C-alpha cells in the first residue's frame, strides 16, 4: 500500500469522524429536526439511524487502513544485497 493511499485515508478519516459525530448528535439531541426536506430528497429518522450505524463502520475501516494496516512485502531475488524481502 502506498503512502498516498494512507494519506488519503487519513483525510477521509476526518470527514467520516465529522459525519459520525453529526449523525449521532442528530439521533440523540436533534431528533426534533427530522425529517429534513431538501426538495428532491427527504432525510428521515430511519435514514439517520442507518447513517448512525454505517458511518462509524466506515470510520473504523479508514482508521485501520490509515494507521494499522501493515505494508505489503515484495519479494526480492536471493543474492540481492537488500536481503530476502523488502517492504514496498
N, C-alpha and C positions, 0 to 999 in steps of 0.2 A: 504494500500500500504506500502510495507516495505521500510526501509531506503536504502536498497541495490538497489532497483528499482530506487529510487530518485537519488542516486549517479551515477548509470549507465546512467540515463537520463541527468545528468549534464555533464558527459564526452562526450556523443553523441551530446549535445548542442554545444560544442566547435567545433566538426567536422562539424556539419550542418552549423554553422556560417561561417567557413572557406570555405565550398562549396558554400554558398550563395554569399559571397564576391567575390570569384573566378569566378563564372559564371556571375555575374553582371559586373565585370571588363571586362571579355571577350566579353560580349554582347555590352558594351558601347565603350571601347577603344581597345579591341583586336579582333575586328571582322575580320580584315585582316588576322588573323592567322587561321581562319576557312575556309574550312574543314580541320580537322586533321586526316590523315590516319594512323591507327595503324596496318595495315596489315589485321587483322581479323575483324576490326571494324573501321568505319569512323564516327567521331564526327562532325556533320553538324551544320550550324547555326540554323536550325529548332529544332534540339535536344537540343541545348544550350538554345533556347527560352523556351522550355519545362522545362529544369532544372532551369531556372530563375524564373519560377512560382512555381515549386514543392518544391525546397529546402527551400525557406522562409516559406512555409506552414509547412514543417517538423520541421523547427526551432521553430516556434511559438508553435507547439504541444509539442515539447520537453521542452520548457521553462515552459509551463503550467504544465506538469507532474512533472518536477523537482522542481519547486518553489511554484506554486499556487494551485495545487490540494490538497484538504483537505483530511486528513486521514479518512479512513472508521471507523465507530464506531462499536464495538462489544457489544452485549447485555450481561449484567451481571445479574445474578439472583437477584431478590428483596430480601432484607435482608442481602445482602453482605455488608461488611464494606466499600467496594470501591465505593458504590453508585449505581445508576441505570444504567449508561452507562459508559463504559471505552473506551478510544481511543486505537486502535490497533497499 
